Amino acid sequence: MQAGNRTYSTAKDIPDCVPVFPLSGALLLPGGQMPLNIFEPRYLEMIDAALRGDRVIGMIQPKFSDDSGSSDKPKLCAVGCLGRLASFAESGDGRYLVSLQGICRFRVAEELNVRTPFRQCRISPFMSDLDEEGDASCVDREALLRVFRAYLDANDLEADWESVKRAGNDTLVNALSMMSPYGPAEKQALLEAPDLKSRAETLIAITEMALARDKEDFAKTLQ
């Protein structure tokens, strides 16, 4: 996996411990780009620390179950995604504008007891995500584009179809998953899908359920 001018191909390329950024509804996937507007002091310090180190942070969602912990320190989902700081700029009003490039997913092994204001975890990376030769041909591209078009039509939205046609299956599936307007549980399901084919099937199923629900709601308004 290439992230910026750095190549990640073995476990030795991945740090054992990383700062984590808990953010509900945020989905970063390998190869994807995520812009972030950083303004909380603890996360400004996190970015400073990452820039001094290996430029890697872990994006992860807080747990969305009943047993989610405190609002100040919520419990974390088991799986997140590592991102490398691909770009960095200061806004002039105390904010950092950064862009993360997804490297690979990880499983939280343990949260560390640290003195930093930001949280840190020991992680176990998903090594399969580093394999750039992974087979994307198993994705049902036709079904994915069909449901994508139906969603756009239902919501009066447009797409750059020339860019869609040029995108490879891996880029297409991950980009549509990251852009999808679904909730934290659906985003986590997309993240934890075991492979690209499963992620595409999950995205299709979630979208079909959303379309069916919208039709049902519309029919109720006519009664």
N, C-alpha and C positions, 0 to 999 in steps of 0.2 A: 504494500500500500504506500503510495506517494502522498505526502502531505507537505505542501510547500516545497522546499528544496531538501527535505528529509525523507528518507525511505525507511519504512517500518516493515520488516519481513520475518523477524524472529522474536522470541520472547525476550531476548536480551535488549531489544530496541525499545521495549515498553517499560516504563518505570514501575517499580513494585508498589509505590505509594503515590497518590495524587491528591491535590486539592479537589473538592467536589462542589459543584454549584447546583443546589436543589432548586428546580424551577418547574412548577406544575404546568402541564400542557405543552412543554417544550420537547421536541423530538429531533435529536441529531442522529444521523446514520452514517456508516462508513462511506467516505467519499463526498458526503453532503457538506454544504456551506450554511453556517448559521450566524447571522449578525446579532450582536448583543450590545445593548446600551447599559453600561455599568455605572451605577451612581451610589449604591450603598457603600459606606466606608469599609465594611469587612470584605466586600468583593473587590473594591479598588485595591485593597491590600493583597487579595488573592491574585489579581492580575499582575501586580508588581512582583510578587514572589514567583509566579510562573515565568515572567520575562527574565528574571535573574537565573532561572533554572532551565528546565527542558522545554518550556513553552507549552506544556500539556496540562489540561484540566479535564475533569470528568463531569459531564452533564448527566444529571439524574433527577428523576421525579420524586417528590415526597410521596409517601404512601397515601393512598386515597381510601383506605379502609377505615372502619370505625376505630381501630386501634392505631391511630396515626401519630400519637405522641403530642408534644406541646407545639404551640404555634411558633415559638421561638426556635425550637429544635425538633422539627418533625422527624419521625422515623423515615427511612429511605427505602425506596423500592430496591429489589435485589439486583437489578440489572440497569446499567447506564451505558453511555458511549463516551469514549475518549475523543477529545478534540484538540488539535494543535492551533495555537494562535497564529493565524495566517496573515493577519493585518492588525494594526494598532494605531489609533489616533486619539489625541486629546481634544475635547470639544471647546475648551476655553472657559467653561463654566464648572469645571470640576468633574466632568464625566469622561469615561473612556468609551470610545467606539471601536469595538473589536469584531473580528470575524473568525469563527472557528471552522476548521476543516476536519471532518470526521475521520478518525483513524480506525478504530475497532470498538466493538462492544466489550463490556467487562462485567464481571460479577463481583459484588462486594464480598470480600473475605472477612473483613472486620473494620469497624470504624476506630480510628486511633484517638487516644486521649492526648490532645495537643493544647498548647497555649495560644496558638494563633486564633484570631477571631473567626476565621473560616475553617470549615470542617475538612478533615483529611481521612482517606480510606486506603487500606491495603486491598489490592485488587487482583483478580485473576482474569486475564484477557481472553477473549474468544479468538483463538489463533486462526480459525477458519476464515475470519473476516480479512486477514492479511493476504489471503490467496487471491491475487489478481487474475488468476487463470480459472476462477470458479465458473461453472457452467450457467450462463444466463439464458441459454436457448430453451430451457424447460419452462420458461414463463409463458403463459397464455396471453400473448400481447394483444391479440384480437379481442379477447374478452375484457381485458383491462381497459383498452381504448373505448370499447363499446359502453362500459359503465361510466367511464370518465366523461364521454360525450353526453350521456343521459343526464349526468349530474349537472353539467354545464347548462344544458338546455332547460332543465328544471329550475335553475337559479338565474337564468338570463345572463350567463357569463360567457366570455370569449376566451380563446386560447391561441397561442402562437403555434399553429399546427405544423408549420415548417420546422420549427425547433423540435417539436414532438416527434416528427418523422425521422429527424437526424439522430435523436437520442438512442443510445443503446438500451437494452432491457434493464440492466442494472441501474443506470442513471435514471431511467423513466420511473421504475418502481420506487426507488428511494426518494426521488424528488416529489412524486405525487404523495407518498406517505408523509413526508415532512410538511408539505403544504396543506394536507387534508385538514378540514375544520372540525375535527372530532375532539372528544373530551380526553382527559388523562388516561382513563382505562383503555380506550381504543388505541391511543398513542402507545401505551405500554405494550399492548398486544402486538402492534406492528413492530416495535423494537425487539420483542422477545421471540418473534417468529424464527424458527430454526434456520431457515435458508431463504433465498430470494424467491423461489417458487411459492413457499408457504406465505411469505410476506405479501406477494401479489394476490394470492387467493384470499388472505385475510382482508386486504384492502377492498377487494371486489365484494366480499360478503358484507363488510361494514357499510359500504356505499349502497349496496342493494337494499339493506335494511333501512338505511336513512331515506332512500327514495320511496320505499313502500310506506314508511311512517308518514312522510310528507303527503303522499297521496291519500292516506287514510284521514289525516288531519284536514286536508282540503275537502274531502267528501263530507266530513262532519259539518263543515261550515255551510254546506249547501242544503243540509237537512232542516 
